[in-house]
Amino acid sequence: MNHKIRVPQVRVIGADGKQVGVLATFEAIRLAESSGLDLVEISPTAVPPVCRIMDYGKFKYEENQREKQARKHQASVMLKEVKFHSNVDDHDYATKAAHIRGFLEKGHRVKTSLFFRGRENEHRDLGYKLFNRLIKDCEEVGAPESPPRLFGNNLVMMFRSGKGAKPEPRPASAAGAPAPAAPAQPPVAAPRPPPAGV
């Protein structure tokens, strides 16, 4: 910046963003100082290096604000987890569903998990019913990223915030998929009897 620039010539961009041209460095510094601004090197590897006439203090302030906003946004999205049991009572369900809706309204992702214990493994359909109820209750603020998936004794589903999003279609399993219909065959004509006298 300014007198720290040691090269003899620089390509200058004015405060208005227009090209000024290639100037001797001392002339470029004098031009910047006459406007009450700084000469800032923005591309030191170019030949000749490119410098811009600007308010360096304002430039640094705006750059710091942009970085602060980027960091703030990065830290704001978090993954939350809410755990269920298949025999959860209505009051506990309502409380947990309200927590999930609150997290989604703040823009967080939510992992919901349901652990099947002992004999609950014989009634896994109850877990799927519970998650389908949860999808319906949260549809105003978020949607599942994919349908519920079973990992061992754990049923897991991820929610993302955003109204009206649709989950990915669940692929039909090979065992449960209906067999494809056989293509229609043209009717086969009955064989003709051989001509008489042969």
GUTIGU-190175 format. One record per residue: x, z, y of N, C-alpha, C in turn; residue number from 1. Coordinates in pm, whole numbers, plus 32768, in hexadecimal, padded with zeros to 4 digits. Atoms other than C-alpha are relative to their C-alpha. Layout:
N
n.c1; n.c3; n.c2; ca.c1; ca.c3; ca.c2; c.c1; c.c3; c.c2; resi
X; Z; Y; X; Z; Y; X; Z; Y; NUM
...
REM end
This chain:
198
n.c1; n.c3; n.c2; ca.c1; ca.c3; ca.c2; c.c1; c.c3; c.c2; resi
8053; 8000; 7F89; 8000; 8000; 8000; 8058; 8000; 807E; 1
7FBA; 8007; 7F7F; 8079; 7FAA; 8160; 8097; 7FF2; 7FF0; 2
7F6E; 800F; 7FFE; 81F2; 7FE9; 818B; 8042; 8018; 7F78; 3
7FC9; 7FF0; 8087; 821D; 8039; 8017; 8009; 7F79; 7FB8; 4
7FF9; 8086; 803C; 81ED; 7EC6; 7FCD; 8087; 7FC4; 8024; 5
7F75; 8027; 7FE8; 8353; 7E46; 7FA3; 801B; 7F69; 7FF7; 6
7FE7; 8090; 800D; 8323; 7CCF; 7F64; 7FFF; 7FBE; 808A; 7
7FF9; 803E; 7F7A; 8372; 7BDD; 8084; 7F7E; 7FBD; 802B; 8
807C; 8048; 7FDC; 8228; 7B1B; 8072; 7F8C; 802D; 7FA7; 9
8077; 7FDE; 804E; 80C4; 7B64; 8002; 7F8F; 7F9F; 8023; 10
807C; 804D; 7FE6; 7F7D; 7AA5; 7FDC; 7F98; 8065; 8030; 11
8057; 7F9D; 7FC0; 7E82; 7B53; 80BF; 7F6D; 7FD7; 7FF8; 12
8092; 800E; 7FFB; 7D0B; 7B80; 8096; 7FD1; 805C; 8071; 13
802F; 7FB1; 7F8D; 7C5E; 7BF4; 81D4; 7F9A; 8069; 7FDB; 14
8062; 7F96; 8016; 7B73; 7D1C; 81F9; 7F76; 7FC8; 7FDF; 15
8080; 8040; 801C; 7A4E; 7C27; 81E8; 7FFD; 7FB8; 7F79; 16
7FF9; 803E; 8084; 7AC3; 7BA8; 8092; 802F; 7F6F; 8002; 17
7FD3; 808B; 7FF6; 7B3E; 7A55; 8115; 8098; 7FFA; 7FF9; 18
7F6F; 8016; 800A; 7C98; 79C7; 80D0; 803D; 7FF1; 808B; 19
7FB6; 8010; 7F82; 7D8B; 79F0; 81F5; 8074; 7FA0; 7FE9; 20
7F90; 8057; 8023; 7EAC; 7941; 8145; 807C; 8051; 7FDF; 21
7F82; 7FBD; 8020; 8018; 798D; 80F0; 8045; 8025; 8083; 22
7FBF; 7FCF; 7F86; 80BE; 7A65; 81FC; 807B; 8051; 7FDB; 23
7F90; 7FA2; 8012; 8204; 7B1F; 8225; 7FC2; 808C; 7FF9; 24
803B; 7F7B; 8017; 81C4; 7C86; 81B5; 7FF1; 804F; 8081; 25
8009; 7FB2; 7F83; 8214; 7D1E; 830B; 7F8D; 7FCE; 8057; 26
806F; 8038; 7FB2; 8118; 7C2D; 83AD; 7F79; 802F; 7FC9; 27
807C; 7FD4; 8042; 800B; 7C8A; 82AD; 7FE2; 8093; 8021; 28
8012; 7F71; 7FDF; 8046; 7DFE; 82F0; 7FD1; 800F; 8090; 29
8024; 7FF9; 7F72; 8031; 7DC6; 8469; 7F6E; 7FD4; 8015; 30
808A; 8032; 7FF8; 7EEA; 7D01; 843A; 7F9D; 806D; 7FD2; 31
8057; 7F95; 8033; 7E53; 7E1F; 836B; 7FF9; 8074; 8064; 32
7FFC; 7F8E; 7FA3; 7EC5; 7F2D; 8463; 7FB6; 7FE2; 8082; 33
8047; 8025; 7F85; 7E35; 7E69; 8589; 7F68; 8010; 7FF0; 34
8090; 7FEC; 801B; 7CDE; 7E8A; 84E0; 7FE2; 8092; 7FDC; 35
8013; 7F74; 8025; 7D15; 7FFD; 8497; 7FEC; 8012; 7F6A; 36
8011; 7FFD; 8092; 7D26; 7FB2; 8321; 8088; 8002; 7FBB; 37
7F86; 7FFC; 8051; 7E26; 7FB1; 8204; 8012; 7F7B; 7FB7; 38
7FE0; 8072; 8055; 7ED6; 7E9C; 8146; 8017; 8039; 7F74; 39
7FFB; 7FC8; 8087; 7E9B; 7EE8; 7FD4; 801F; 7F91; 7F9C; 40
7FD8; 8060; 8067; 7F48; 7E32; 7EB7; 7F9D; 800A; 7F8D; 41
8065; 7FFA; 806B; 7E38; 7DD2; 7DBC; 8029; 7FAF; 7F85; 42
7FD0; 804C; 8073; 7EF1; 7CDB; 7CDD; 8098; 7FEF; 800B; 43
7F6F; 8002; 7FEB; 8067; 7D31; 7CD2; 804A; 7F99; 7FAC; 44
7FBA; 805E; 8059; 80B9; 7C3C; 7BB6; 7FF3; 7F6F; 802B; 45
8010; 808B; 7FD2; 8040; 7B04; 7C6F; 807A; 7FD6; 8052; 46
7F8F; 8033; 7FB0; 813C; 7A23; 7D1F; 7FC7; 7FA7; 806F; 47
7FD7; 7F7B; 7FD3; 8136; 7A7A; 7E3C; 7F91; 8066; 7FE2; 48
8065; 7F99; 801B; 8083; 7BCC; 7E06; 7F8A; 7FF4; 8061; 49
807A; 8009; 7FAE; 7F1C; 7BDB; 7E85; 7FE4; 8089; 803D; 50
8021; 7F83; 7FB9; 7EC7; 7CE2; 7F8C; 7F7D; 7FED; 804C; 51
807F; 8006; 7FB8; 7D80; 7D38; 8033; 8003; 8062; 8075; 52
800D; 7FA8; 7F8C; 7D39; 7DC7; 8189; 7F7F; 8050; 7FEC; 53
8075; 7FAC; 8019; 7C50; 7EF1; 8155; 8019; 808F; 8030; 54
7FF6; 7F70; 7FE4; 7C07; 805E; 819F; 8020; 8043; 7F7B; 55
7FD3; 7FCD; 8081; 7CD3; 80FA; 8085; 7FBA; 8084; 7FDD; 56
8043; 7F80; 8019; 7C36; 8255; 80AA; 7F72; 7FEB; 7FCB; 57
8089; 801E; 802A; 7AD6; 81C5; 808A; 8000; 7FC2; 7F74; 58
7FF3; 8043; 8081; 7B43; 80EA; 7F65; 8015; 8067; 7F90; 59
7FE3; 7F9A; 8065; 7BD1; 8219; 7EA6; 7F86; 8059; 7FEA; 60
8077; 7FAC; 800C; 7A99; 82E7; 7EEE; 7F96; 7FBB; 7FAA; 61
8066; 804B; 804B; 79AF; 81D6; 7E6A; 8028; 7FF0; 7F6D; 62
7FCE; 800D; 8089; 7A8D; 81A4; 7D37; 7FEB; 8082; 7FB2; 63
8014; 7F7D; 8040; 7A82; 831B; 7CEA; 7F6C; 8019; 7FE1; 64
8090; 7FEE; 8017; 7906; 831C; 7D10; 7FD1; 7FAD; 7F88; 65
8025; 8056; 8072; 78E5; 81F7; 7C1C; 802D; 803E; 7F7C; 66
7FCC; 7FC1; 807A; 79C3; 82A9; 7B1C; 7FAE; 807C; 7FDB; 67
804E; 7F86; 8018; 78FD; 83EE; 7B45; 7F78; 7FDD; 7FC4; 68
8082; 802A; 8034; 77B2; 8338; 7B0C; 800B; 7FCE; 7F71; 69
7FEC; 8034; 8088; 783D; 8287; 79D7; 8013; 8073; 7F9D; 70
7FE9; 7F8C; 8058; 78B6; 83D4; 7944; 7F7E; 804E; 7FEB; 71
807E; 7FB6; 8006; 7767; 8479; 7994; 7FA0; 7FBC; 7F9F; 72
805A; 804B; 8057; 76A5; 8366; 78E5; 802F; 8008; 7F6F; 73
7FC8; 7FFA; 8086; 7790; 836F; 77B8; 7FDD; 8084; 7FBD; 74
8016; 7F7B; 8038; 7763; 84E4; 7787; 7F6D; 8020; 7FEE; 75
808E; 7FDB; 8000; 75EA; 84DD; 77B9; 7FB9; 7FE0; 7F7D; 76
8043; 8024; 807C; 758A; 8431; 7670; 8040; 804D; 7F8D; 77
7FCC; 7FAF; 806E; 75AE; 8526; 7550; 7FA8; 7FEE; 7F85; 78
804C; 8003; 807C; 7542; 8536; 73E6; 7FCE; 808D; 7FE3; 79
803E; 7F80; 8021; 744E; 8652; 739E; 7FCE; 7FF9; 7F71; 80
8034; 7FFE; 8089; 73DE; 86C1; 7243; 7F90; 8066; 7FF3; 81
8071; 7FA7; 801C; 7291; 8757; 71D7; 7FE5; 7FFA; 7F6A; 82
8012; 7FF9; 8092; 725E; 87CE; 706E; 7F72; 802D; 7FDD; 83
8086; 7FDF; 8031; 7115; 87E1; 6FAF; 8006; 8027; 7F6D; 84
801B; 7FF1; 808F; 7092; 8854; 6E5D; 7F7A; 7FBD; 7FE6; 85
807B; 804C; 801C; 6F7D; 8794; 6DAE; 7F83; 8055; 800C; 86
8075; 7FA8; 7FF6; 6E98; 88C8; 6DB3; 7FFA; 8047; 8087; 87
8001; 7FC3; 7F7B; 6EC5; 890D; 6F28; 7F70; 8017; 802E; 88
808A; 7FE7; 7FD2; 6D92; 89B3; 6FC1; 7FE9; 7FBA; 8087; 89
8026; 804E; 7F89; 6CD6; 8917; 70E6; 8042; 8032; 8080; 90
7FC4; 7FC8; 7F86; 6D5F; 8A06; 71EE; 8094; 7FD9; 800B; 91
7F71; 8025; 7FFF; 6ECE; 89C9; 718C; 8010; 7F6B; 8018; 92
7FF9; 8092; 7FED; 6E8E; 8853; 7177; 7FEB; 7FDD; 8093; 93
801F; 801E; 7F73; 6DF4; 884D; 72D5; 8075; 8025; 805A; 94
7F8E; 7FD4; 7FB0; 6F1C; 8911; 7364; 8074; 7F9D; 7FF4; 95
7F8E; 805C; 8016; 7020; 882A; 72C5; 7FE3; 7F76; 8038; 96
8025; 8083; 7FC9; 6F62; 86EF; 7327; 800D; 8001; 8099; 97
7FF3; 7FF3; 7F6E; 6F57; 876E; 7491; 8093; 7FFC; 802A; 98
7F70; 8005; 7FE4; 70D2; 87A6; 7488; 8033; 7F70; 7FF8; 99
7FD4; 808C; 8012; 7107; 8643; 7406; 7FD3; 7FAB; 8076; 100
8032; 804D; 7F8D; 702A; 85B0; 7518; 804F; 8020; 807F; 101
7FB0; 7FD8; 7F8B; 70EB; 8678; 761E; 8089; 7FBF; 8000; 102
7F7B; 803F; 800A; 723B; 85F7; 759E; 7FF7; 7F6B; 801E; 103
800E; 8091; 7FEC; 71BD; 848F; 7599; 7FE3; 7FDF; 8092; 104
801D; 8016; 7F72; 7134; 84AD; 76FC; 807E; 8008; 8056; 105
7F81; 7FF4; 7FB7; 7293; 8511; 776E; 8062; 7F91; 7FDA; 106
7FAB; 8071; 8025; 7323; 83D8; 76C7; 805D; 801A; 7F8C; 107
7FA9; 7FE1; 8071; 73CA; 8484; 759D; 7FCF; 7FBA; 7F81; 108
8026; 802C; 8087; 73D0; 8400; 7438; 7FE5; 807E; 7FAF; 109
8025; 7F8B; 804F; 7333; 84E8; 7337; 8007; 7FDD; 7F6C; 110
7FFB; 800E; 8093; 7386; 850C; 71C5; 7F9E; 8066; 7FC6; 111
805D; 7FA6; 8043; 7265; 859B; 70FD; 8023; 7FFF; 7F6C; 112
7FE0; 7FF9; 808F; 72AB; 8618; 6F9C; 7FA1; 8060; 7FBB; 113
805B; 7FAF; 804F; 71D4; 86AA; 6E8B; 8041; 8016; 7F78; 114
7FBB; 7FE0; 807D; 7271; 875F; 6D61; 7F99; 8029; 7F97; 115
805A; 7FDF; 806F; 71B4; 8766; 6C16; 8041; 806B; 7FA9; 116
7FCB; 7F93; 8051; 71E5; 88B1; 6B5B; 7FB4; 8007; 7F7D; 117
803D; 7FE7; 8084; 71A4; 88DF; 69E5; 7F8D; 7FA4; 7FE0; 118
8077; 804D; 802A; 7042; 8874; 698B; 7FCE; 7FA0; 806B; 119
8028; 805D; 7F95; 7018; 87C8; 6ADE; 802C; 7F72; 7FDF; 120
7FD0; 8086; 8026; 70DC; 86A7; 6A42; 7F96; 7FB0; 7FB6; 121
806B; 8046; 8049; 6FA7; 8657; 6972; 7F96; 7FC9; 805F; 122
8066; 802A; 7F9E; 6EDC; 8621; 6AB3; 8043; 7FC7; 807C; 123
7FB7; 803B; 7F8F; 6FC2; 854F; 6B8A; 7FA4; 7FB2; 805D; 124
805E; 804A; 7FAD; 6E95; 848C; 6C06; 7FD2; 8054; 8078; 125
8026; 7FA8; 7F91; 6E42; 85BF; 6CDE; 8063; 7FF4; 8075; 126
7F9A; 8013; 7F98; 6F8D; 858D; 6D98; 7FE9; 7F80; 804E; 127
801A; 8081; 7FBD; 6F3D; 8420; 6DE0; 7F83; 8009; 8058; 128
807A; 7FEF; 7FB0; 6DDE; 8481; 6E57; 801E; 804D; 8080; 129
7FDB; 7FAF; 7F8B; 6E74; 8588; 6F41; 8049; 7FAB; 8068; 130
7FB4; 8053; 7FA2; 6F68; 848C; 6FD8; 7FA8; 7F94; 803E; 131
805D; 8062; 7FC7; 6E53; 8388; 7003; 7FAA; 803F; 806D; 132
804C; 7FB5; 7F9A; 6D8A; 8491; 70BF; 8056; 8014; 807D; 133
7FA3; 7FEB; 7F90; 6EBE; 84D7; 7196; 8014; 7F80; 8051; 134
7FF2; 8082; 7FBB; 6EEA; 8364; 71E8; 7F8A; 7FEB; 805E; 135
807A; 8012; 7FB1; 6D80; 8359; 7261; 7FFE; 805E; 8079; 136
8005; 7F9B; 7F95; 6DA2; 849B; 732D; 8069; 7FE8; 806D; 137
7F94; 8016; 7F9D; 6EE0; 8420; 73DD; 8002; 7F72; 8037; 138
7FF9; 808F; 7FDC; 6E85; 82B1; 7415; 7FFE; 7FE7; 8096; 139
8004; 8012; 7F6E; 6E4E; 82E6; 758C; 808C; 800A; 803F; 140
7F7C; 7FE9; 7FC4; 6FBA; 834D; 75C5; 8075; 7FC8; 7FB0; 141
7F91; 8034; 8051; 7087; 82B9; 74A6; 7FCE; 7FC3; 7F80; 142
8021; 8042; 807F; 7092; 8205; 735B; 8075; 8010; 7FA1; 143
7F92; 7FF6; 8060; 715A; 8219; 7219; 8059; 7F84; 8004; 144
7FA3; 8071; 8006; 7292; 8141; 7206; 7FF1; 7FB5; 7F7C; 145
8019; 803D; 8082; 723E; 80FF; 7098; 7F9D; 805B; 7FB6; 146
805E; 7FAB; 8049; 713E; 817F; 6F99; 8048; 8078; 7FC3; 147
7FC0; 7F8C; 8040; 717B; 82D4; 6EF1; 804F; 7FD5; 7F86; 148
7FAA; 8023; 8073; 7298; 82C1; 6DF3; 8025; 807E; 7FB4; 149
7FE2; 7F8E; 8056; 72E1; 83A6; 6CCE; 8093; 8000; 7FDB; 150
7F75; 7FEC; 8027; 7444; 8429; 6C9C; 8006; 807E; 7FAA; 151
8005; 7F8D; 805A; 7449; 8509; 6B67; 7F7A; 8046; 800F; 152
807C; 7FB5; 7FEA; 7348; 861A; 6BB4; 7FD8; 8003; 8093; 153
801A; 8003; 7F70; 7348; 85CB; 6D29; 7FBA; 7F80; 8029; 154
8044; 8073; 7FC4; 7250; 84E6; 6DD5; 8028; 7FFF; 8094; 155
7FC7; 8005; 7F78; 72E8; 846F; 6F1F; 7FC4; 7F8B; 804E; 156
8030; 806A; 7FA7; 7265; 83A8; 7048; 803A; 8017; 808B; 157
7FC7; 7FF9; 7F78; 7308; 835C; 7199; 7F9A; 7FC9; 8064; 158
8057; 802D; 7F92; 7236; 8342; 72D8; 8055; 7FD9; 8078; 159
7FC3; 8021; 7F7F; 729C; 8293; 7418; 7F93; 8005; 8069; 160
8064; 7FF7; 7F95; 71F2; 82BC; 7568; 7FD5; 7F73; 8028; 161
8034; 8081; 7FD3; 711C; 81A4; 75F4; 7F77; 7FE9; 7FC7; 162
808B; 8011; 802A; 6FA7; 8164; 75EB; 7FEB; 7F78; 7FC1; 163
802B; 807E; 803A; 6F16; 805A; 7508; 8065; 7FB9; 7FAA; 164
7F9D; 8041; 8057; 7052; 800F; 743D; 7FCC; 8004; 7F71; 165
802E; 8006; 808B; 700E; 7FA7; 72D6; 8076; 8016; 7FA2; 166
7F95; 7FEE; 8061; 70D9; 8019; 71A6; 801E; 7F80; 7FB6; 167
7FDC; 8074; 8051; 7194; 7F1C; 70D4; 7FA7; 7FFD; 7F86; 168
8051; 8005; 8078; 70C4; 7E9B; 6FB0; 804E; 8035; 7F89; 169
7FBE; 7FC6; 8075; 7112; 7F55; 6E6D; 8007; 7F99; 7F92; 170
7FF9; 8064; 806A; 7196; 7E6D; 6D5C; 7FBB; 8033; 7F83; 171
8045; 7FD8; 807B; 70BE; 7E71; 6C22; 8066; 800F; 7F92; 172
7FA1; 7FEC; 806E; 7175; 7EFF; 6AF5; 7FE3; 7F9A; 7F94; 173
800F; 8066; 8067; 71AE; 7E14; 69D0; 7F94; 8028; 7F9D; 174
8061; 7FD2; 8062; 70D9; 7EF0; 68EC; 7F73; 7FF9; 8037; 175
8086; 7FF6; 7FC7; 6FB5; 7F16; 69DE; 7FCF; 7F7D; 803C; 176
8027; 807C; 7FBE; 6FB2; 7DB4; 6A6B; 7FA6; 7FAF; 7FA6; 177
8055; 8054; 8054; 6E97; 7CD5; 69F1; 804B; 7F81; 7FD9; 178
7FBC; 8079; 8030; 6F0A; 7BAE; 6922; 7FD0; 7F8A; 8051; 179
802B; 8074; 7FB2; 6F0C; 7A68; 69E7; 7FA3; 7FA9; 7FAE; 180
805F; 8056; 8046; 6DEE; 7980; 6994; 8046; 7F85; 7FCC; 181
7FC3; 8077; 803C; 6E4C; 7866; 68AC; 7FD0; 7F85; 804A; 182
802C; 8078; 7FB8; 6E4B; 7711; 6955; 7F96; 7FB6; 7FB0; 183
806C; 8049; 8043; 6D16; 7643; 6909; 8039; 7F86; 7FB9; 184
7FD4; 8073; 8051; 6D52; 7544; 67F2; 7F93; 7F96; 8002; 185
8067; 8069; 8006; 6CA6; 73F0; 67F4; 7FC0; 8000; 7F75; 186
8042; 8000; 8084; 6BA4; 73D0; 66DB; 8042; 7F99; 7FA5; 187
7FC2; 805B; 8062; 6C31; 7333; 659D; 7F90; 7FB4; 7FB9; 188
8066; 8053; 8040; 6B69; 720F; 6513; 8009; 8010; 7F69; 189
8001; 7FF6; 8096; 6AFE; 7225; 63A4; 803E; 7F82; 7FC7; 190
7FC3; 8079; 803B; 6BC4; 713A; 62C0; 7F96; 7FA0; 7FCC; 191
805F; 8066; 802E; 6B18; 6FF0; 626F; 800F; 7FEB; 7F6A; 192
7FF3; 8020; 808F; 6AC6; 6FA1; 6105; 8041; 7F76; 7FEF; 193
7FBF; 8083; 8013; 6B95; 6E80; 6075; 7F97; 7F93; 7FE9; 194
8062; 806C; 8014; 6AEB; 6D29; 6074; 7FE1; 7FE9; 7F6C; 195
802C; 8016; 808B; 6A24; 6CD6; 5F39; 804D; 7F8E; 7FC1; 196
7FB9; 806B; 804C; 6AD4; 6C06; 5E2D; 8095; 8006; 800A; 197
7F6D; 7FFA; 7FF8; 6C35; 6C7C; 5E74; 8032; 805B; 7F93; 198
REM end
